[in-house]
């Protein structure tokens, strides 16, 4: 195994944060005349370096990459760094790299790990920088990579790799440059700590390469479904699995990443047991023997009110304080009997059972007072998945736990939302936070390769939070992952946009949503067609152009769903444009294509760890929302209200969308993702102002009986602006109301009149409306209804149970005589049969206005008045089907 470089002292330095919690910031470098040699990095003056460097200064001189370059190693150069530099030079066109003890008299020399070589460039060295800082100087016919330590020099090499061009021939001229850089926190990396299918061995090796490239220095091996970490924590690994862990540790060492082994005994451990303490230490010794030097004991997601053995209850009693004392006792034994007796071991890490808040408790007090002070405590922020994380919260965590804090940041992990890819940037973390922490570890997705887009932004933030901008970093990460190809980058950006939202990024598909909003405001169909065409083509482009094929395996079902949703959205757009152009038949044809396209878009799944097929979500609330809005626009132009729609001021938990409260199924529901404040509401839009009858609001559900509006009011409105009270309610999950006869409304809403702490579930929100009465024959087939022929919703269809007999008709009563300017009859595609379309005038006579033919029939009847419309079936017609009879004014 490769010997551990001196940079490991950075891990031990993290424990020293107990004294103040602040990392030292490197002072600006100064030239011989005392002026600063570096300036804060900006998007305008910084080369394509990631993470964003602290300072970059351009020099007036240049170097030329000659066919032969001499490589001279200094005291902070190790073999992985020298190999990296040589590979970067060869990739830039250098044909021969000579490793020598001293520079030649002439020719380009690259000094690796030798701060003294900076003197010829008049550049200050890295001595004043924090651990893992570096200085990179290009100019004066030399390149100098000088790290504070071996890891710093390795990071200088990673920066040089990004600066050098990709060429097949020597002769490239490189602008003079000084980069002075250092990390914002000691530990920066990833914890594989999710539930679900663990990453493959190949994926882990690939991840370690990625971490090294992005200056992340820690990987915590803690997959929840590795049985030898949890259920079988006492058992030794089979030889083949132990060999894989050794290979990971070796790869990590070469990438200057600290492999951390995390053993989780909490499901069965007896804290007072000599045998269990020995089993824990023995397991660590086995892992130590293959080269691992950093260890953790996660005690999360367990019960601390139920002991695993009677001896623990007898020794410590009961309650949170007893649990904290017991855990401290076991961890202190590990710290003293293993960590302290193994020179080179890094500070022990632990995850407390209360890992998700900063509220004082007996449990936290016990840990703060009894746990050895050099143990790092991992913390997820305020919440298991914290939308925001602030300096004040980190300081509070440091105070309440009494130990240095290493964040276990649950982003972009998706084990709680397995139907989604979370491809948005690291967001909601305050500037200045990294400097208050021992470090930052991000819990990634079940999909390792797809996690890289978000992890790029995590690395960027953890290294230089002051320069970090989430969107800028996100775009740069996409461009890098696309391999520098502009077309592939555009495709990846479009795909990442429809998989953007999360607890940290509230905006759903922000770029596509903006394109839809522009269309509704401007009517520019050409521009939106271009956006949707690009989105639909993005999956194919990624499959042919993306360098990392692992991403394609990870994202396959989501790529398929994206392509299908783009097809549905384009169909919806063409439908609206046809309807607006007066092409009713074409619009109706397109409208009938949509259900199958949406069904296909929602059909894609992947197989989870338990063998269950998990449907995937893409652009939910945006792509499906556009299809729904386009359908409503088509129906408005046609002259029908369409099916009721729902909206809310609250966020949505996972896939429990607001539309579910209108689906007629009490077993599905809308579920908010947070508690309502006063004024929050759920609203039903009936599409047009109409007579309303009884209203039923059914809230709460089994297992979440408190998730309802505890205090609110039912209101109605004709215009969405002026609201009228129906009834107040309080303390009941099921609410009913009956308006006065003749009450007309387009909107009905339930509005909170007070804030609360519980979330909101709405199983059903039903508003009874008065529609045109439908009667006649043939009778409806099973599963259908006569009323579907004129219920305001073309998606519902009256299907006859048999062929019509002579003289039979389908009659739609209008309630009262009124002007009838047109009659439009919509039929399902392929429907056959003929009928006369007749109007009943004030004298009671029926007069034929036209004949039914094809899926779309529109008969103009200007100047006519009628109180009913009927379709008189012709003899020999097959069983009819009618989607909607629309009587225009």
N, C-alpha and C positions, 0 to 999 in steps of 0.2 A: 504494500500500500504506500502511496505517496506520503512522505512526512508532512505533518501539519505545519503550515507557515506561521510566522509570528503574529499574523493578523488576528489570531484567536484572542489576543488580549482585548480586542474590542468587545467580545462577549463578556469577559470579566468586568470590563469597564462599565457595562450596563448596570451591573449590580451596585456600583458605586453611586448611582443616581439617587440612592436613599438620602444623601446629604442635601441635595437641592433639586434634582430632577431636571437639570438643564444641561444640554450638551454644549461643549465649547464651540464657539464659532471662530473659524479661521480669520485672522486679520487680512486686510488686502495686501497683496504683494507690492513691493516698491522697487523701482529701478535704482541704478546707482545714484541718480540725482535726487532720490527721495520721492519722486512722483509715482502714483499708482500705476502698475503695469496691467491691471485687469479692470474691466468694466462689467457691471451687471449684465448678464445675458438677456437678450431680447430676441423676439421672433425675427427681427430684421437683420441683426448682426451675428447671429449664431449659426454656425454650420449645422448640418443634420446630425446633431449629437443627442443621444438619449441615454439616461435621463438628462434633463436640461441642466447644463453646467452652471456653476456659481458665477464664474467670470470668464470672459473671452476677450482677448486683446489681439488685434491684427497688427502684424509687423510689416514693415515696408519691403523686407527681403523675401526671397523665395528659395526653395530648394528644387532640384531636379532628381527624379528617380532614375539613377543610372542603371545599366545592365547588371552591375555587380554592386552590392551594398554590404558593408561590414557591420556585424552585430557584436556589440561589446556589452557584456553582462556585468552589472554592479552587485552590491550587497543585498539589494531588495528585489533581485530578479530570481525567479524560479523557473523550472522547466516548462510548466504550462504557459507562463507568460512569454517566454522566449519562443515557444512553438506558435503561439498566437501571433506575435509580431512577425515572425517569418512567413506565416501563411498570409497575413495581410499584405506584406510586401510583394510576395509572389502573385497575389491576386491583383495587385496594382501594376503588374507588368515586369517586375524585377526578375531577372533570369537566374541570378546566382546570389545566394546569401552566405557570406563567410562569417563564421563565428570566431572571434579572435579575442585575445586578452587585452589588447590595446588598439587604438585606432591607427589606421595607416597614415602615411604622410599626405596622401591625396585621396579624393573620392568621398562619397557620402557615407557617413557613419551614423548608426542608430545606437544610442546609449540607453540601455535598459536597466533601471534600478540604480543609477549613479547620479545623485544630486549634485556632485561636484562638477559634472559636465555642463550644468546650467550656467556656470560662471562665464564661459565663452560667449553665451548669448545675453549676458547681463540680466539674468532672471533670478529672482530670489527663490530659494529652495522650499521644500515642504515642511521644514522643521516645526513651524508654528501651526501647522494644520492639525485637525483632529485625526484620530485613527481612520485609516482607509482613505485619507485625502491624497491628492496627487497634483503634480505640476507636469504639464506637457508643453515642451518648447519645440517649435519648428522654425528653423532659420540658422544663419551663419554656417551653412553647409553641414548641418547636423540635425538629428531628431533626438530629443532627450525625454525619456519617460522616467520620472522620479517620484516614487510614492513615499508616503510617510512610513509605509511598511510594505510587505510583499503584496498584500491585497491591493493597496493603493497603486502600486506599479502595475498590477494586473488590470486595474480599472483604467489606468492611463493607456494600456494596450487596447482595451475595448474602445476607448475614445479614438485612438489612432485608426483602428479598423474601420470606424465609421467615416473618418475624414478622408482616407485614401480612396482614390477612384478605382473603379473596376475596369481594368485594361488588360489586353493580351500582350502589349509591347511596352518596353521601358521608354522613358523620356517624358513622363508626366511631370508638369511643373506644379508645385504645391505652394500656395501662399503661406508666408510666414504667420505664425500663430502662437499665442500663449494661452493655455487653458489652465486655470487654477480652480480646483474643485474639491469638494468634500461632502460627505453625506449629512443629512439632517437628523438622523437618529442612528444609534449603533446597530440595531437589528432590523433587517428589511427583507421580507420574504413571504413565504407561503406555508400554510398548515393544511395538509390534506386531512381534513377532519370532518368530512360530510358523511351522512348516511346514504347508502345506496351502493351501486356497483363500484368497487374500488378501481383505481386506475391500473392499467396494465403495466408490467415491468418496463416495456419499451416506452410507454408514455412518460413514466417517471424519469427515465434516463433523458428523454427529450426535454422534459421540463427543467431538469438541472442545467442542461445546456442553455436554455432560455434565460434562466435566472442569472447565470454568469454573464451573459451578454448584456443584461439590463441592470447589473450592479446590485442584485439582490444577494444577500449573504446567508440566508437561513432557509432550510426546508424542514418542516416538522412532519415526521411520518406518524400519522394518527388516524388512518381510515377506520371509521366506526365499524365496518363490517369485515375487518381482519380479525378472525376469531382468536388468534394468538395474542392480540392486544387486549381483548376484553374477556370473553367467556372462558378462553383457555389461557389466561395470562400466566398461570403457573407453569404451563407445559413448555418444554423446549421446542424450538422450531425444527421441522424436518430439514434435512441437510440441504435440499435444493432451495428452499425458501430462505434459509440462512445465507446461502451463497448469493442469492439475489440482493439481500440487504447489504452484504459486503460490497457487491458491485455498485450499488447505489452510493454507498459511503465513499468508495474510491472515486467515482465520477464526481461526486460533490466536492471532494477535496481538490481535484484538478480544476474545478470551476470556482474555487474559493467560496463555496457554499458550505455552511455547517449543517451536516446531516444530524437531525435531532430525533432520537427514538423516544416515543411517548407510549408508556404502558398504562392501561386504564384498569385497575383492579377493583374499582368501587362496587361492581355488581355483586361480588362475593367475598371481598376481603374482610378478615377479622383484624381490626387495627391493633389489638393488643396481643395478637398471636405471634409467638416467636417463629413458628413455622412459616407464616405468611410473610413476615418481614424478611426472613432468609430467602424465601422463594422470589421475592421482588428483587433483592440484591443479586441473587444468583442469575436471574434473567438478565439483569443489567450487565453482569460480568461477562456473560456469553456474548452480548452485543459489543461490549468493550473490546473483547478479544479479536473482533473482526475490524476494529478501527474506529468505532463510533466514540465520540468524546462529549456529546451533549445529550442530556436525558431529561425527560419530563414525566410527570405523573398527573394526568388529567383526572379530576374527580367530578366531572360535569355529568348532567343527565342521569343522576342516581338519586335515590331517596336517602335523606339523612335523618329521617324520623324513624326508620325501621332498621335496626341493627341486623347484621348478618350472623352475629353470635351473641349468646347471653353474656359472655365475659366482657364485652364492650359496654353493655348496659350496666353491669356490676361495677366497672371501673370508672365510667364517666357519667352515668345517669342518662337523662333523656333531654331532648330539645336541641336547638341550633347551636348553642354554646358548647354542649357536650360533643356534638359532631365536629365542630371546629377544633376542639381540643384533641379529639381522637385523630383527626387527619394531621394536625400539626405534629403529634407524637410520632406517627408513622413516617412522615416526611423528614422529620429531624433525624430519625434513625438512618434513613437512606442518605441524608446529607452527611452525616458523621461517619457512617460505616462504609459508604461507597464513594461519594464525591470527594470527601476530604482525604481519603486514603489512596486516591488515584491521581497523582500529579498530571496536570494537563486536562483534567475534567473541567468542563465549564459549569457555571452556576446552574443549579437544579431549577427547573421550571415546573409550575403546577397550575392547574385550572381549578378554581374553587367551585363548589356546588352552587353558591350564589355568585354567578359570574356576570350578571346582566344589569346591575344597577349600582347606585352609590349610597343607598339608604343604610344607615347604621343598623346593625343587628347583633345579637349575641354571637352568631356564627362568625361574622367578620371580626368582631372584637377578639374572639379567641384566636383567630389566625393572626391578627395584628400583634397580639401580645405574646403568643407562644411559638409561632413559626420562626425558624432561623432567619435572621435578617437578610442573608444574601440570596434567598430563594426568590425567583421572579414569579409574580402572580399574573396570570393571563385574565383578560377582562374584555367583554364584547361591547362595552359602552352601555348607555342607558337603553336597554332593550336587547333582545336576542339578536335581532337585525336592526341596528340603530340607524335611523334615517340621517341623523346628524351626530357629530361628535365634536365637543368643544374643549378648549384649554381648561375652562373651569371644571368641566366634568372629569377630565383627566386628573386635575389637581385634587378633586374630591375623592376620586378612586384611590389615588396615592395616599391620601389622608386616612380614608376609612379602612383600607387594607394594611396600611403601615409598611408596604413593601414596594419596590420598583414595579412598574406596570408595563407588561408586554401585551399589546392589544391582539386579541383574536377577533379580527374584523370579519363579520359574516357577510362578506361581499367578495366575489360575485356568486357565492354558493346558492344553489337552486334545489337542494334536497327537500325544501318545504314548498317548492313550486316546480315540480318535476316536469310540468308541461311547457316550461318556458326556457329559452336561452336568455341570459342576462348579459347583453353585449354593450351596455352603456358604460360611461366612465366612472371612476371612483369619485364620489361627490359627497358634499355635505360635511367634509372634514375641515375644521377651521385651520387657518394658517397659524403657525406657531405650535401646533399640537405635537408634531414629531419630537421637537426638542424637550417636551415634558415627559417623554416616554422612554422606557428601555428599548422599545422597538415596536414595529408594526408587522404583524403576520396576517395575511388575507386568506380566508377559507374559500377555495375556488369551487367551480361547478363540477358536477359529476362528469362533464365532458372536458377532458384536459386540454385538448387543442383549441377548442372554442373559448376556453378561459383566458387565452393569451391576450385577447383584445383588451379585456378589463385589467388584467394583471400588468400590462404595459403601463396603464395609467396609475396603478398602485405604486409601481416602482418609481415612476416620475414624481409622484407626490411625496413618497417617503424620502427620496433623495433630496429634493429641493422644493419644499412646500411653498416658499415665498414666491417662486416663479411659476407655480403650478396654476394652470387654467384647465378645468375639466374638458371643455369642448376642444380646445386647441390640442391637448394631449391625446384626446380620442382620435382626432383626425390624423395626427402624426402617427399614432399607433396603427391605424388602418393602412396608411400609405406604406409603412415599413412592412407590415404583414403581407401586403399585396406584392412585395418584392420590387417595389419601385415602378410597377406598370400602372399607368394612369387609368386605363380602362378597367383593369381588375380592381383598382382602388375604388373607382366609382361604383362598381357592382357591390363590393364589400361594404361600402358606406351605406348603400341603399338597403342591403340586407340587415346590417347592424342597426339601422334606424328603425326597422319594423320589429326589432328585438331589443329595444333600448330601455324600456321602462322597468322599474324595480322599486324597492323601498327607498333607494337612494336617488332615483331619477323618476320623478313623478310624471313627467311628460311622456305620453305614449306616442311613439313614432313621430317625433317632433317635426322632422323635415317633411314627411309625407302629409301629416296633418296640416302643415302650413300650405302645402300645395292644394289640398282639398279646399281649405278656407279661401285661397286666392280664386279658385274656380267659382265657388258659390258667390264671391263678391264681384268677379269680373266677367264670368261667362266664357273665359278663354279656354275652350275645349282643346285647342291644338297644343297648348302648353301642358295641360294635364295629361293628354294622350302620350306626349313624349315622356313624362315622368313615369306613367304606368307601364309604358312599353319598356323603359329601361329597368324598372323593377322586375317585370316578368322575365326579362332576358338575363338578369343578374345571376340566378342560380346556374345557368348553363355557362356563363362567363367564368364563374368561380370554379366550376368543375374542370374547366380547361386551362385556366390561367393562374389559379392560386398555387403557390409553391408548396404549401404545407397540406399534403393530402389528408392528414389526420383530421383536419378541420372538416373536410367533406364527409368523412365517416361520422364524426360527432354531430354534424348539423344536417345530415341527409333529410330526415323527415321535415325539418323546418324549411329547408330549401325547396322541397316539393310543395309544401303548403304555401310558401311565398309565391311561387310561380302560379299556382292555381288561384290564389286570392287576387293576384294581379289580373288574371284573365277575367275573373268575376267583376272586378272593379271596372275594367275596360268595357265589358258588356253593359254594366250599369250606366257608364258615361254615355255610350252610344244610345242607350235607351232614352236617356233624358234629352239628348240632342235631337233624336228623331221626334220625340213628343213635342219639343219646342218648335220644331220645323213643320208641325202639322202632319207628320208621317205616322198616323196612328197605328196602322197595320204593322209597320216595321217596329215601332216601339213595343207593341204588344208581343210580337214575335220574340224580341230580345228579352222582354220581361219574363217570358215563359222559360227561357234558357237559364235564368239566374238560379232558381232553386237547385238544379242539378250541379251547377258550377259551385255554389256555396257548399253543397253537401260534399262534393269532392274536396274542396279546400279544407273542410273540417274533418276529413276522414283519415288523415295521416297520423301514424302512431309510431312509438318505439317500444321495445320490450324492456321493462324494468328488471331489477335484481330478483324480484319475486315472481317473474314470469308474466306479470300483468301488462297488458297493452295500455300504454299511456298516450292519450290524444295530445297533440301538440297545439300550441297557440302561437299565432303570428299576428302582430299588429292589431290585437283585439281592442275593440273600442274605436279603431280608426278605419281599418279596411272594412270590417263588417258594418261599422257605423256609416261609412260612405254608401255602401250598398243599400242600407236601410233608408238613408236620406234620399238617395236617388230614386228608390222605389216610391217613397212618399211624394217626391216631386212629380214623377210620372202620374201617379194617381190623382194628384191635385190638378194637373193639366187635363187629365181625363174627366175630372169632375166628381171624383169620389173621395171620401175621407180616408180610405185605407184603414188598416188595423190600428188600434191604439198603440202609442209608443210611450216609453217611460224615460224619465231623466231624474237626476239627483244631484245635490250639491256635495254629496259624500263620495269618498273614494270607494273602490271596489276591492274586496278581498279575493285574490286569485281569479278564478273563472266564474264567480257567482255574480254575473252581470245583472244590471237592473232590468233587462228584458225578461228575466226569469220570473219576475213577479206578475207578468201578464201572460204566461204560457199555459194557464189553466191546469197546471200540475202542482198540487200542494206539496209534493215531494221534492220540488226544486225551489230555489229561493234566491233573492238578492241578499248579499251580505256585505255590509260596509267594512272598510279596513281600519276603522277608527271610531271613536265615540262622537256622537253629534253634539254640536254647540247649539245654543239658542238661535233659531232661524234656519237651521239646516232642514232639508225637506226631501221627500220623494214625490214625484209628480207624474200623473197620467195625462197624456195629450190625446184627445179623442179625434183630432184631425180637423174637426169643424164644430161649430157651435150647434148643439143638438139638445133635445129634451133628455134629461137624465132621471133615472130612477134610483133604486136602492144601491148603496155603496157598501162594500165589504173590504176591510183592511185586516189581513191575517198576518201577524208578526210572531217572531220567536220560532224556535224549532227544538226538537229533542236534543238534549246535550247543551243547548244554549238558550235556556228558557228566559234568561234576563236580557237577551239581545232584542229589545224592542224599544220604541219611543215611549219613554216612561211618562212624559207629559207633552201633550200636543194638541193640535186643532186640525179638523178637516175643513178645507176651504174649497170654493169653486170660483172660476173666472171665465168670462167669455173671451177676454183679450190677453190674458196673462199679466195684466198690469193691475187692474182693480179686482180685489179679492173679497169674497163674501163668506162669512162664517156659516158652517153647517152644524158642527158640534165640537165641544171640547172633550178631551179624554185624558185619563190619568190612571196609572197603575194597572192597565189591562192590555194584554197583547192582541186581543181580537176586538175590533171596533166596527160598528155598523152605524149607518145613518140613512134616513129616507128624506130626500128633499121634498118641498112642497110641490104639488102637481103643477106642471108648466114651467118648472125651473130649467133654464137652458144654460149650458156650459160647454166650453171646449176643454178646459183644464180642471182637474181635481187634484188637490195635493194634501199630504199630511205634513204639517210643519211642527218642528220641535219648539215648544215654548219655554224650555229650560235645558241647560246642558246636563250631561250625565257621564258616567264612566264606562258603561257597557256599550258595546257596538249595536248595530241594528240589523235584524233579519226581517225581510218581508217575503212571506211565502206567496201571497196573492194580494193584488190590489185590483178589485173588480168594480167597474162602474156599469150599471145597467143603462142602456140607451134605447130610444125608440127608433126603429128602422121601418122601412117600407114593408108592408105585410105581403107575403107571397103565398099563393094558394094554387091549386090545380093539380094536374096530372101530366105524365105518369108519376107515381109515388117515388120518393127518393130511395136509392139503394142503401143498404146497410152501411153505416159510417158516413153517410151524406145527409143533407137536409135541404128542403125546398128553400129555406131562408137564405142559403148560401148564394142563390141566384141574384140577390139584391141586398147584401149585408154590408156594402161599402168596402169590401175587401176582395179584390180580384184573385187573391191567392186561394180562397176557398171556392169549391166547385160543387154545384148541384149536379149529381149524376143520377139519372133515372134508373129505376130497377128493371124496367122493361121498355120495349118499343111502344110509342104512343098508339092509341086506338083512334078511330075516326071521331073527329069532333073534340078531342082533348086539347087543352091549352094550359099554358102557365101564365098566371095573372099576377101582376104587381100593382097593389093599390097604393096610390100616392097620398091618401089621407084627405085631400081636398083638391078641387079643381085648380089647376095652375097652368101657367104658360109652359109649353114644352117646345123648345127650340130644336131638339135633336134626340134621337134614341141610338145609343151605341150598345151593341151586344158583343160580349167577349166570350169566346169558346176555347176550350183546350185545343192545342195543336192536334190535328188529325180528326177532330170532331166532324161528324157527318150529319146529314138530315136537313130537311127544308121546313120552313115555317113562314107564315105571314106575320108581320109585325103590325099590330093594330093599336089604335088609341080610342079610348072611350070619351066621347064628348059630353057636354052638359045635358044633352037631351037623352043620354043613355045609350046612344047608338055607337057601335064599334065600326071604325073606318080603317081600312088598310093604309098604312103609311109606306110600306116597302116589304122587301123579302129578305129573309135571313140567308146568308151565304158566306161560307168560309169562317176562319177563326175570328175575324174582325169585321163587323158590319156596322156602318154608321149611316143613319138615315137622317137627313135634314128635314125638320118639320117647322119651318118658320111660321109664326102667326097662329099656331095651333094651341088650343087649350084642352086639357084632359085631366081626369082624376084617376086614370088607371091605364096601364100598358099590358098587352098580353101577346104571347107567342102562340099562334094557332098551328099546331103540328099538321103536316101534310101526311096523307096516307102513305104507308110504306117506308116511313122514316125509321132509322135505327134508334135505339135508346139514346136520348139526347143528353148532352152535358153543357151546362151553362156556368161560366165563371162569374159573370156580372152583367146585369142589365143596368145601364147608366142613362138616366133621364136628364138631359141637359135643359137649361133654361133658355 
